[in-house]
Amino acid sequence: MEIVDLPEQTTATRRARLPTAELPAFFAAVYADVMAAVVAQGLTAIGEPFAAYHGMPGETVDVEAGMPVDGVMADTDDIRASTLPACRAAVAIHVGPFEGLADTWGELMAWVGAQDLSPSGPVFWESYLTDPEAEPDPSTWRTRLVIPVG
């Protein structure tokens, strides 16, 4: 775990409020849809797919998923231009299946508190460094967890 300064990233995303149990289906559709919209506008994805959470997930979640792009996306029916903010952030790398992410998030939050820091806003995100379609072994998957701090 470490503290880093992150630059703002221009992104293309789809945002939804849905039952947390529906996240896998949402993610299964959103990245292909976002990539198609990005390509249709002549843009290029320049980073890993991510999911940004607007507030703590409970029975429902307010989530924005997409990818960083090399320009400003023109909004379509459900794909929007957005940004990941420039910020000072606590970052951790989770290695393993997605089912273990909650534990790593908990460890990162505890570490943030131990550093006498606190989250600086309602948005935090995870970037998927490993493509599960290219790497079928979940024990090797890597996910970057990011909490803006103040």
DSSP file with accessible surface (Angstrom, degrees, kcal/mol):
  #  RESIDUE AA STRUCTURE BP1 BP2  ACC     N-H-->O    O-->H-N    N-H-->O    O-->H-N    TCO  KAPPA ALPHA  PHI   PSI    X-CA   Y-CA   Z-CA
    1    1 A M              0   0   99      0, 0.0     2,-0.3     0, 0.0    91,-0.2   0.000 360.0 360.0 360.0 143.6    0.0    0.0    0.0
    2    2 A E  E     -A   91   0A 114     89,-2.0    89,-2.9     2,-0.0     2,-0.5  -0.975 360.0-113.8-153.8 164.5    1.2    3.5   -0.8
    3    3 A I  E     +A   90   0A  54     -2,-0.3     2,-0.3    87,-0.2    87,-0.2  -0.906  41.5 171.4-103.3 130.1    0.2    7.1   -1.2
    4    4 A V  E     -A   89   0A  35     85,-2.7    85,-3.2    -2,-0.5     2,-0.6  -0.925  34.6-122.7-135.0 159.6    0.5    8.5   -4.7
    5    5 A D  E     -A   88   0A 130     -2,-0.3    83,-0.2    83,-0.2    81,-0.1  -0.936  32.3-161.9-102.4 123.0   -0.5   11.6   -6.6
    6    6 A L  E     -A   87   0A  49     81,-3.5    81,-1.8    -2,-0.6     2,-0.1  -0.868  10.8-132.7-108.9 139.2   -2.7   10.8   -9.6
    7    7 A P        -     0   0   95      0, 0.0     2,-0.1     0, 0.0    77,-0.1  -0.442  38.3 -89.4 -80.1 160.5   -3.4   13.0  -12.6
    8    8 A E        -     0   0  120     -2,-0.1     2,-0.4    78,-0.1    78,-0.1  -0.432  42.9-153.8 -64.5 142.8   -6.9   13.6  -13.9
    9    9 A Q  E     -B   84   0A  71     75,-2.4    75,-2.3    -2,-0.1     2,-0.3  -0.989  10.1-135.5-123.8 127.7   -8.0   11.0  -16.4
   10   10 A T  E     -B   83   0A  44     -2,-0.4    59,-2.6    59,-0.3     2,-0.3  -0.642  36.8-177.8 -75.4 135.5  -10.6   11.6  -19.1
   11   11 A T  E     -BC  82  68A   1     71,-2.8    71,-2.3    -2,-0.3     2,-0.4  -0.876  32.9-138.1-135.1 164.6  -12.9    8.6  -19.3
   12   12 A A  E     +BC  81  67A   0     55,-2.2    55,-1.9    -2,-0.3     2,-0.3  -0.997  43.0 161.1-119.6 127.9  -15.9    7.2  -21.1
   13   13 A T  E     -BC  80  66A   2     67,-2.7    67,-3.3    -2,-0.4     2,-0.4  -0.922  40.9-137.8-143.3 166.8  -18.4    5.5  -18.8
   14   14 A R  E     - C   0  65A  34     51,-2.4    51,-2.6    -2,-0.3     2,-0.4  -0.996  26.3-158.0-123.8 133.6  -21.8    4.2  -18.1
   15   15 A R  E     + C   0  64A 126     -2,-0.4     2,-0.3    63,-0.3    49,-0.2  -0.914  17.1 165.7-115.5 140.4  -23.3    4.9  -14.6
   16   16 A A  E     - C   0  63A  28     47,-2.8    47,-2.8    -2,-0.4     2,-0.5  -0.994  33.1-142.2-149.5 151.5  -26.1    3.0  -12.9
   17   17 A R  E     + C   0  62A 174     -2,-0.3    45,-0.2    45,-0.2    -2,-0.0  -0.990  47.7 143.6-111.5 120.2  -27.7    2.5   -9.6
   18   18 A L  E     - C   0  61A  18     43,-2.2    43,-2.7    -2,-0.5     2,-0.1  -0.950  56.9 -71.2-151.0 164.9  -28.5   -1.1   -9.2
   19   19 A P  E >   - C   0  60A  54      0, 0.0     3,-2.3     0, 0.0    41,-0.3  -0.416  45.5-125.2 -60.2 137.7  -28.7   -4.0   -6.7
   20   20 A T  G >  S+     0   0   44     39,-2.3     3,-2.0     1,-0.3    40,-0.1   0.850 109.2  65.4 -55.9 -33.7  -25.2   -5.0   -5.8
   21   21 A A  G 3  S+     0   0   94     38,-0.4    -1,-0.3     1,-0.3     4,-0.3   0.728  95.8  58.9 -62.9 -18.8  -26.0   -8.6   -6.8
   22   22 A E  G <> S+     0   0  108     -3,-2.3     4,-2.2     1,-0.2    -1,-0.3   0.429  75.1  99.2 -91.3   1.3  -26.4   -7.3  -10.4
   23   23 A L  H <> S+     0   0   21     -3,-2.0     4,-3.1    -4,-0.2     5,-0.3   0.910  77.2  55.2 -56.7 -45.7  -22.8   -6.0  -10.7
   24   24 A P  H  > S+     0   0   93      0, 0.0     4,-2.2     0, 0.0    -1,-0.2   0.927 111.2  44.6 -57.2 -41.9  -21.4   -9.0  -12.5
   25   25 A A  H  > S+     0   0   72     -4,-0.3     4,-1.4     2,-0.2    -2,-0.2   0.903 113.0  51.9 -67.9 -39.2  -24.0   -8.7  -15.3
   26   26 A F  H >X S+     0   0   26     -4,-2.2     4,-2.7     1,-0.2     3,-0.5   0.957 112.3  45.1 -59.6 -50.2  -23.5   -4.9  -15.5
   27   27 A F  H 3X S+     0   0   37     -4,-3.1     4,-1.2     1,-0.2    -2,-0.2   0.881 106.3  60.8 -63.2 -37.2  -19.8   -5.3  -15.8
   28   28 A A  H 3< S+     0   0   82     -4,-2.2     4,-0.3    -5,-0.3    -1,-0.2   0.857 117.3  30.4 -59.5 -33.9  -20.2   -8.1  -18.4
   29   29 A A  H <X S+     0   0   45     -4,-1.4     4,-1.9    -3,-0.5    -2,-0.2   0.844 110.0  64.4 -92.2 -36.7  -22.0   -5.7  -20.7
   30   30 A V  H  X S+     0   0    0     -4,-2.7     4,-2.9     1,-0.2     5,-0.3   0.871  96.3  52.1 -66.9 -41.5  -20.6   -2.3  -20.0
   31   31 A Y  H  X S+     0   0   43     -4,-1.2     4,-2.5     1,-0.2    -1,-0.2   0.916 112.1  45.8 -67.1 -39.8  -16.9   -2.6  -21.1
   32   32 A A  H  > S+     0   0   67     -4,-0.3     4,-2.4     2,-0.2    -1,-0.2   0.917 114.9  48.8 -65.8 -40.5  -17.8   -3.9  -24.6
   33   33 A D  H  X S+     0   0   70     -4,-1.9     4,-2.0     2,-0.2    -2,-0.2   0.916 112.7  47.0 -65.1 -43.4  -20.4   -1.2  -24.9
   34   34 A V  H  X S+     0   0    0     -4,-2.9     4,-2.7     2,-0.2    -2,-0.2   0.939 111.9  50.5 -64.2 -45.1  -18.0    1.6  -23.8
   35   35 A M  H  X S+     0   0   75     -4,-2.5     4,-2.7    -5,-0.3     5,-0.3   0.921 109.2  51.4 -61.5 -41.1  -15.3    0.3  -26.1
   36   36 A A  H  X S+     0   0   61     -4,-2.4     4,-2.4     1,-0.2    -1,-0.2   0.920 111.9  46.8 -62.2 -41.7  -17.7    0.2  -29.1
   37   37 A A  H  X S+     0   0   14     -4,-2.0     4,-1.2     2,-0.2    -2,-0.2   0.901 112.0  50.8 -67.3 -39.4  -18.7    3.8  -28.4
   38   38 A V  H ><>S+     0   0    0     -4,-2.7     5,-2.4     2,-0.2     3,-0.6   0.951 113.0  44.7 -61.9 -49.3  -15.1    4.9  -28.0
   39   39 A V  H ><5S+     0   0   94     -4,-2.7     3,-2.0     1,-0.2    -2,-0.2   0.912 108.2  58.1 -63.1 -41.0  -14.0    3.3  -31.3
   40   40 A A  H 3<5S+     0   0   88     -4,-2.4    -1,-0.2     1,-0.3    -2,-0.2   0.796 107.6  48.3 -61.4 -26.2  -17.1    4.8  -33.1
   41   41 A Q  T <<5S-     0   0   66     -4,-1.2    -1,-0.3    -3,-0.6    -2,-0.2   0.297 118.8-110.1 -97.0   7.9  -15.9    8.3  -32.1
   42   42 A G  T < 5S+     0   0   65     -3,-2.0    -3,-0.2     1,-0.2     2,-0.2   0.702  75.6 130.8  75.2  18.8  -12.3    7.7  -33.2
   43   43 A L      < -     0   0   31     -5,-2.4     2,-0.4    -6,-0.2    -1,-0.2  -0.498  48.5-134.8 -97.6 172.2  -10.9    7.7  -29.7
   44   44 A T        -     0   0   80     -2,-0.2    26,-1.8    -3,-0.1     2,-0.3  -0.989  15.6-121.8-130.0 136.7   -8.6    5.2  -28.1
   45   45 A A  B     -H   69   0B  30     -2,-0.4    24,-0.3    24,-0.2   -34,-0.1  -0.606  28.9-178.2 -71.4 132.2   -8.7    3.5  -24.7
   46   46 A I        +     0   0  106     22,-2.0     2,-0.3    -2,-0.3    23,-0.2   0.206  56.1  22.0-122.0  14.4   -5.5    4.4  -22.9
   47   47 A G  S    S-     0   0   28     21,-0.7     3,-0.1     3,-0.0    -2,-0.0  -0.923  92.1 -56.8-162.0-173.8   -5.7    2.6  -19.6
   48   48 A E        -     0   0   68     -2,-0.3    81,-0.1     1,-0.1    -2,-0.1  -0.424  56.4 -99.4 -77.7 149.8   -7.3   -0.2  -17.8
   49   49 A P        -     0   0   43      0, 0.0    79,-2.7     0, 0.0     2,-0.3  -0.311  50.5-173.5 -58.5 150.2  -11.1   -0.7  -17.4
   50   50 A F  E     -ED  66 127A   2     16,-2.5    16,-1.9    77,-0.2     2,-0.4  -0.939  26.7-143.2-143.7 166.0  -12.3    0.6  -14.0
   51   51 A A  E     -ED  65 126A   0     75,-2.4    75,-2.2    -2,-0.3     2,-0.5  -0.991  16.5-161.5-132.4 123.7  -15.3    0.8  -11.8
   52   52 A A  E     -ED  64 125A   1     12,-3.5    12,-2.6    -2,-0.4     2,-0.5  -0.916   8.5-149.0-106.8 132.0  -15.8    3.9   -9.7
   53   53 A Y  E     -ED  63 124A  15     71,-3.4    71,-1.5    -2,-0.5     2,-1.1  -0.880   3.7-153.7-105.3 127.2  -18.2    3.7   -6.7
   54   54 A H  E    S- D   0 123A  41      8,-2.8     8,-0.2    -2,-0.5    69,-0.2  -0.781  74.9 -18.4 -99.4  87.6  -20.1    6.8   -5.6
   55   55 A G  S    S-     0   0   28     67,-2.6     7,-0.2    -2,-1.1    69,-0.1  -0.201 104.6 -46.9  96.6 166.5  -20.6    6.0   -2.0
   56   56 A M        -     0   0  150     -2,-0.1     2,-0.1     1,-0.1    -2,-0.0  -0.544  60.6-119.1 -74.3 130.9  -20.3    2.8   -0.1
   57   57 A P        +     0   0   54      0, 0.0     4,-0.2     0, 0.0     2,-0.2  -0.387  45.4 152.2 -65.9 144.2  -22.1   -0.2   -1.7
   58   58 A G  S    S-     0   0   50      2,-2.5   -38,-0.2    -2,-0.1     0, 0.0  -0.290  75.8 -32.6-135.3-129.2  -24.9   -1.8    0.3
   59   59 A E  S    S+     0   0  184     -2,-0.2   -39,-2.3   -40,-0.1   -38,-0.4   0.825 140.3  32.6 -67.0 -29.1  -27.9   -3.7   -1.0
   60   60 A T  E    S-C   19   0A  77    -41,-0.3    -2,-2.5   -40,-0.1     2,-0.4  -0.848  76.9-155.0-121.5 163.5  -27.7   -1.2   -3.9
   61   61 A V  E     -C   18   0A   3    -43,-2.7   -43,-2.2    -2,-0.3     2,-0.7  -0.994  15.2-145.8-140.5 141.7  -24.7    0.4   -5.5
   62   62 A D  E     +C   17   0A  16     -2,-0.4    -8,-2.8    -8,-0.2     2,-0.4  -0.940  40.1 171.2-104.4 105.9  -24.1    3.6   -7.5
   63   63 A V  E     -CE  16  53A   0    -47,-2.8   -47,-2.8    -2,-0.7     2,-0.4  -0.929  28.9-164.2-127.6 144.9  -21.4    2.6   -9.9
   64   64 A E  E     -CE  15  52A  17    -12,-2.6   -12,-3.5    -2,-0.4     2,-0.4  -0.995  18.6-176.7-125.7 120.0  -19.7    4.2  -12.9
   65   65 A A  E     +CE  14  51A   0    -51,-2.6   -51,-2.4    -2,-0.4     2,-0.3  -0.940  26.1  92.1-124.6 143.2  -17.7    1.8  -15.1
   66   66 A G  E     -CE  13  50A   0    -16,-1.9   -16,-2.5    -2,-0.4   -53,-0.2  -0.913  58.2 -81.9 176.2-144.8  -15.6    2.5  -18.2
   67   67 A M  E     -C   12   0A   8    -55,-1.9   -55,-2.2    -2,-0.3     2,-0.1  -0.993  36.0 -96.9-153.2 151.8  -12.1    3.2  -19.3
   68   68 A P  E     -C   11   0A   3      0, 0.0   -22,-2.0     0, 0.0   -21,-0.7  -0.448  44.4-164.3 -65.9 144.5   -9.7    6.1  -19.7
   69   69 A V  B     -H   45   0B   4    -59,-2.6   -59,-0.3   -24,-0.3   -24,-0.2  -0.884  29.9-118.1-132.1 164.8   -9.6    7.6  -23.2
   70   70 A D  S    S+     0   0   85    -26,-1.8     2,-0.3    -2,-0.3   -25,-0.1   0.194  92.5  11.9 -89.8  15.8   -7.3    9.8  -25.2
   71   71 A G  S    S-     0   0   22    -27,-0.2     2,-0.6   -61,-0.1    -2,-0.2  -0.930  98.0 -61.8-166.7-171.1   -9.9   12.6  -25.8
   72   72 A V        -     0   0  115     -2,-0.3     2,-0.3     9,-0.1   -60,-0.1  -0.805  48.0-136.1 -96.2 123.2  -13.3   13.8  -24.7
   73   73 A M        -     0   0    3     -2,-0.6     2,-0.4   -62,-0.4     8,-0.3  -0.544  12.3-130.7 -75.2 133.0  -16.1   11.4  -25.4
   74   74 A A        -     0   0   58     -2,-0.3     5,-0.1     6,-0.1    -1,-0.0  -0.756  37.6-105.7 -80.7 130.4  -19.3   12.9  -26.9
   75   75 A D        -     0   0   96     -2,-0.4     5,-0.2     2,-0.1     2,-0.2  -0.277  39.1-171.6 -59.0 140.8  -22.2   11.6  -24.8
   76   76 A T        -     0   0   50      3,-3.0    -1,-0.1    -3,-0.0    -3,-0.0  -0.445  50.6 -68.5-112.1-166.0  -24.4    8.9  -26.4
   77   77 A D  S    S-     0   0  155      1,-0.2    -2,-0.1    -2,-0.2     3,-0.0   0.898 127.1  -4.8 -55.6 -43.6  -27.7    7.5  -25.1
   78   78 A D  S    S+     0   0   76      1,-0.1     2,-0.5   -64,-0.0   -63,-0.3   0.383 115.6  85.4-136.6   4.4  -26.0    5.8  -22.1
   79   79 A I        -     0   0    4    -65,-0.1    -3,-3.0    -5,-0.1     2,-0.3  -0.939  60.1-173.5-108.6 129.1  -22.2    6.3  -22.5
   80   80 A R  E     -B   13   0A 109    -67,-3.3   -67,-2.7    -2,-0.5     2,-0.2  -0.886  29.5-110.6-125.5 152.8  -20.9    9.6  -21.1
   81   81 A A  E     +B   12   0A  36     -2,-0.3     2,-0.3    -8,-0.3   -69,-0.2  -0.575  52.4 151.0 -72.5 140.2  -17.8   11.6  -20.9
   82   82 A S  E     -B   11   0A  32    -71,-2.3   -71,-2.8    -2,-0.2     2,-0.3  -0.860  30.9-131.0-153.3-174.4  -16.5   11.6  -17.3
   83   83 A T  E     -B   10   0A  63     -2,-0.3   -73,-0.2   -73,-0.3   -75,-0.1  -0.992  12.4-134.5-145.6 152.5  -13.2   11.9  -15.4
   84   84 A L  E     -B    9   0A   5    -75,-2.3   -75,-2.4    -2,-0.3     3,-0.1  -0.945  50.0-113.7 -96.9 130.0  -11.3   10.2  -12.6
   85   85 A P        -     0   0   50      0, 0.0     2,-0.3     0, 0.0   -79,-0.1  -0.263  15.5-110.7 -72.4 151.7  -10.1   13.2  -10.5
   86   86 A A        +     0   0   62    -78,-0.1     2,-0.3   -81,-0.1   -78,-0.1  -0.606  63.3 141.0 -67.5 133.6   -6.6   14.3  -10.0
   87   87 A C  E     -A    6   0A  24    -81,-1.8   -81,-3.5    -2,-0.3     2,-0.5  -0.993  61.0-100.0-166.8 163.8   -5.9   13.5   -6.3
   88   88 A R  E     -A    5   0A 116     61,-0.4    61,-2.8    -2,-0.3     2,-0.3  -0.849  56.8-177.8 -88.3 131.9   -3.6   12.3   -3.6
   89   89 A A  E     -AF   4 148A   0    -85,-3.2   -85,-2.7    -2,-0.5     2,-0.5  -0.976  36.4-128.0-142.0 149.7   -4.6    8.7   -3.1
   90   90 A A  E     -AF   3 147A   0     57,-2.9    57,-2.5    -2,-0.3     2,-0.4  -0.831  37.8-168.9 -89.9 132.3   -4.0    5.5   -1.1
   91   91 A V  E     +AF   2 146A   9    -89,-2.9   -89,-2.0    -2,-0.5     2,-0.3  -0.973  14.4 174.1-130.6 139.5   -3.4    2.6   -3.5
   92   92 A A  E     - F   0 145A   6     53,-1.8    53,-3.2    -2,-0.4     2,-0.6  -0.967  24.9-133.3-136.3 155.5   -3.2   -1.1   -3.0
   93   93 A I  E     - F   0 144A  68     -2,-0.3     2,-0.5    51,-0.2    51,-0.2  -0.955  16.4-155.6-111.1 121.0   -2.9   -4.0   -5.5
   94   94 A H  E     - F   0 143A  13     49,-3.3    49,-2.5    -2,-0.6     2,-0.5  -0.832   6.6-162.4 -92.2 130.4   -5.3   -7.0   -4.9
   95   95 A V  E     + F   0 142A  84     -2,-0.5    47,-0.2    47,-0.2    45,-0.1  -0.975  52.2  34.7-115.2 121.8   -4.0  -10.3   -6.3
   96   96 A G  S    S-     0   0    5     45,-2.9    43,-0.2    -2,-0.5    -2,-0.1  -0.779  96.3 -18.9 132.9-174.3   -6.6  -13.0   -6.7
   97   97 A P    >   -     0   0   50      0, 0.0     3,-1.8     0, 0.0     4,-0.2  -0.192  60.9-111.7 -66.3 158.3  -10.2  -13.5   -7.6
   98   98 A F  G >  S+     0   0   73      1,-0.3     3,-2.1     2,-0.2     4,-0.4   0.776 110.9  73.9 -60.9 -27.7  -12.7  -10.7   -7.4
   99   99 A E  G 3  S+     0   0  161      1,-0.3     3,-0.4     2,-0.1    -1,-0.3   0.754  94.0  54.3 -59.9 -21.8  -14.5  -12.4   -4.4
  100  100 A G  G <> S+     0   0   19     -3,-1.8     4,-1.6     1,-0.2     3,-0.5   0.471  79.6  95.0 -90.6  -0.2  -11.5  -11.3   -2.3
  101  101 A L  H <> S+     0   0   14     -3,-2.1     4,-3.0     1,-0.2     5,-0.2   0.876  76.6  60.0 -61.1 -38.2  -11.8   -7.6   -3.1
  102  102 A A  H  > S+     0   0   73     -4,-0.4     4,-2.3    -3,-0.4    -1,-0.2   0.899 105.0  49.8 -59.0 -40.2  -13.9   -6.7   -0.1
  103  103 A D  H  > S+     0   0  115     -3,-0.5     4,-2.3    -4,-0.2    -1,-0.2   0.924 111.9  47.1 -63.9 -43.6  -11.1   -8.0    2.2
  104  104 A T  H  X S+     0   0   17     -4,-1.6     4,-2.6     2,-0.2    -2,-0.2   0.901 110.2  52.9 -67.2 -39.1   -8.5   -5.9    0.4
  105  105 A W  H  X S+     0   0   33     -4,-3.0     4,-2.7     2,-0.2    -1,-0.2   0.931 109.6  49.9 -58.4 -43.8  -10.7   -2.8    0.5
  106  106 A G  H  X S+     0   0   42     -4,-2.3     4,-2.3    -5,-0.2    -2,-0.2   0.910 110.7  48.8 -61.5 -41.5  -11.0   -3.3    4.3
  107  107 A E  H  X S+     0   0  113     -4,-2.3     4,-2.3     2,-0.2    -1,-0.2   0.907 111.9  49.1 -65.0 -40.4   -7.3   -3.6    4.7
  108  108 A L  H  X S+     0   0    0     -4,-2.6     4,-2.6     2,-0.2    -2,-0.2   0.925 110.5  50.0 -66.2 -43.0   -6.7   -0.5    2.6
  109  109 A M  H  X S+     0   0   79     -4,-2.7     4,-2.1     1,-0.2    -2,-0.2   0.916 111.8  48.6 -61.5 -42.0   -9.3    1.5    4.6
  110  110 A A  H  X S+     0   0   67     -4,-2.3     4,-2.3     1,-0.2    -1,-0.2   0.911 111.1  50.6 -63.7 -40.0   -7.6    0.4    7.9
  111  111 A W  H  X S+     0   0   64     -4,-2.3     4,-1.3     2,-0.2    -2,-0.2   0.909 107.0  54.1 -64.2 -41.9   -4.2    1.3    6.5
  112  112 A V  H ><>S+     0   0    1     -4,-2.6     5,-2.1     1,-0.2     3,-0.6   0.940 110.2  47.2 -57.3 -46.9   -5.5    4.8    5.5
  113  113 A G  H ><5S+     0   0   43     -4,-2.1     3,-1.8     1,-0.2    -1,-0.2   0.900 107.7  55.4 -62.4 -38.8   -6.8    5.3    9.1
  114  114 A A  H 3<5S+     0   0   74     -4,-2.3    -1,-0.2     1,-0.3    -2,-0.2   0.746 103.6  55.8 -66.9 -21.7   -3.4    4.1   10.5
  115  115 A Q  T <<5S-     0   0   86     -4,-1.3    -1,-0.3    -3,-0.6    -2,-0.2   0.307 118.7-113.4 -88.6   7.4   -1.7    6.8    8.4
  116  116 A D  T < 5S+     0   0  154     -3,-1.8     2,-0.3     1,-0.2    -3,-0.2   0.854  78.8 124.8  59.0  36.6   -3.9    9.5   10.0
  117  117 A L      < -     0   0   28     -5,-2.1    -1,-0.2    -6,-0.2    -2,-0.1  -0.756  44.3-158.6-114.3 167.9   -5.6   10.1    6.7
  118  118 A S        -     0   0   68     32,-1.0    32,-2.2    -2,-0.3    -9,-0.0  -0.986  35.3 -86.5-143.8 152.8   -9.2   10.0    5.7
  119  119 A P  B     -I  149   0C  59      0, 0.0    30,-0.3     0, 0.0     5,-0.1  -0.327  34.1-150.3 -56.4 139.9  -11.1    9.5    2.4
  120  120 A S        +     0   0   70     28,-2.1    29,-0.2     3,-0.1   -31,-0.0   0.338  67.0   2.2-100.0   6.8  -11.5   12.9    0.7
  121  121 A G  S    S-     0   0   38     27,-0.4   -66,-0.1     2,-0.1    -1,-0.1  -0.986  78.0 -91.8-173.5 178.1  -14.7   12.3   -1.1
  122  122 A P  S    S+     0   0   93      0, 0.0   -67,-2.6     0, 0.0     2,-0.5   0.586  94.4  85.3 -82.3  -8.4  -17.4    9.9   -1.9
  123  123 A V  E     +D   54   0A  32    -69,-0.2     2,-0.3   -71,-0.1   -69,-0.2  -0.810  44.3 157.4-103.0 131.9  -15.8    8.3   -5.0
  124  124 A F  E     -D   53   0A  29    -71,-1.5   -71,-3.4    -2,-0.5     2,-0.3  -0.946  18.1-165.5-139.6 158.3  -13.3    5.5   -4.9
  125  125 A W  E     -DG  52 146A   7     21,-2.1    21,-3.0    -2,-0.3     2,-0.4  -0.951  19.2-142.8-147.0 165.3  -12.4    3.1   -7.7
  126  126 A E  E     -DG  51 145A   9    -75,-2.2   -75,-2.4    -2,-0.3     2,-0.4  -0.989  14.2-154.0-129.0 137.7  -10.8   -0.1   -8.8
  127  127 A S  E     -DG  50 144A   4     17,-2.5    17,-2.8    -2,-0.4     2,-1.0  -0.948  17.2-132.3-112.3 135.6   -8.9   -0.7  -12.0
  128  128 A Y  E     + G   0 143A  23    -79,-2.7    15,-0.2    -2,-0.4    -2,-0.0  -0.752  25.0 177.6 -94.6 101.1   -8.7   -4.1  -13.5
  129  129 A L        +     0   0   47     13,-1.6     2,-0.4    -2,-1.0    14,-0.2   0.689  67.3  56.9 -77.1 -21.4   -5.0   -4.7  -14.4
  130  130 A T  S    S-     0   0   26     12,-1.1     3,-0.1     5,-0.0    -1,-0.1  -0.943  77.4-138.0-115.3 133.9   -5.7   -8.3  -15.6
  131  131 A D    >>  -     0   0   91     -2,-0.4     4,-2.2     1,-0.1     3,-0.9  -0.811  10.3-152.5 -88.1 113.0   -8.1   -9.2  -18.4
  132  132 A P  T 34 S+     0   0   46      0, 0.0    -1,-0.1     0, 0.0     9,-0.0   0.778  95.2  57.6 -59.6 -24.4   -9.9  -12.4  -17.1
  133  133 A E  T 34 S+     0   0  181      1,-0.2    -2,-0.0    -3,-0.1    -3,-0.0   0.847 112.5  39.5 -73.3 -31.7  -10.5  -13.4  -20.7
  134  134 A A  T <4 S+     0   0   80     -3,-0.9    -1,-0.2     1,-0.3    -4,-0.0   0.758 125.7  37.2 -85.6 -27.0   -6.8  -13.4  -21.4
  135  135 A E     <  -     0   0   72     -4,-2.2    -1,-0.3     1,-0.1     5,-0.1  -0.871  65.3-178.3-127.6  96.2   -5.8  -14.9  -18.1
  136  136 A P        +     0   0  104      0, 0.0    -1,-0.1     0, 0.0     3,-0.1   0.639  58.4  93.2 -74.0 -11.9   -8.3  -17.5  -17.0
  137  137 A D    >   -     0   0   74      1,-0.2     3,-2.1     2,-0.0     4,-0.4  -0.694  59.6-163.5 -86.0 104.4   -6.5  -18.3  -13.6
  138  138 A P  G >  S+     0   0   50      0, 0.0     3,-1.1     0, 0.0   -42,-0.2   0.754  82.8  71.8 -61.0 -22.4   -8.2  -16.0  -11.0
  139  139 A S  G 3  S+     0   0   72      1,-0.2    -2,-0.0   -43,-0.2     0, 0.0   0.712 100.8  46.3 -67.5 -14.9   -5.4  -16.5   -8.5
  140  140 A T  G <  S+     0   0   57     -3,-2.1    -1,-0.2   -45,-0.1    -3,-0.0   0.474  82.6 121.2-103.3  -5.0   -3.2  -14.3  -10.8
  141  141 A W    <   -     0   0   33     -3,-1.1   -45,-2.9    -4,-0.4     2,-0.4  -0.339  47.7-155.1 -63.2 141.4   -5.7  -11.5  -11.4
  142  142 A R  E     -F   95   0A 113    -47,-0.2   -13,-1.6    -2,-0.0   -12,-1.1  -0.974  12.7-178.7-123.7 131.2   -4.5   -8.0  -10.3
  143  143 A T  E     -FG  94 128A   0    -49,-2.5   -49,-3.3    -2,-0.4     2,-0.5  -0.997  19.5-141.4-130.7 127.3   -6.8   -5.2   -9.4
  144  144 A R  E     -FG  93 127A  71    -17,-2.8   -17,-2.5    -2,-0.4     2,-0.4  -0.797  15.7-156.7 -90.0 125.8   -5.6   -1.7   -8.3
  145  145 A L  E     -FG  92 126A   0    -53,-3.2   -53,-1.8    -2,-0.5     2,-0.4  -0.876  10.0-168.2-103.1 134.5   -7.7   -0.2   -5.5
  146  146 A V  E     +FG  91 125A   1    -21,-3.0   -21,-2.1    -2,-0.4   -55,-0.2  -0.985  13.7 177.7-132.1 125.0   -7.7    3.7   -5.2
  147  147 A I  E     -F   90   0A   4    -57,-2.5   -57,-2.9    -2,-0.4   -23,-0.1  -0.966  27.6-134.7-123.1 111.3   -9.1    5.8   -2.3
  148  148 A P  E     -F   89   0A  10      0, 0.0   -28,-2.1     0, 0.0   -27,-0.4  -0.442  32.9-166.4 -60.3 136.3   -8.6    9.6   -2.7
  149  149 A V  B      I  119   0C   7    -61,-2.8   -61,-0.4   -30,-0.3   -32,-0.0  -0.901 360.0 360.0-129.0 158.8   -7.3   10.9    0.7
  150  150 A G              0   0   61    -32,-2.2   -32,-1.0    -2,-0.3   -29,-0.0  -0.786 360.0 360.0-132.8 360.0   -6.9   14.2    2.4
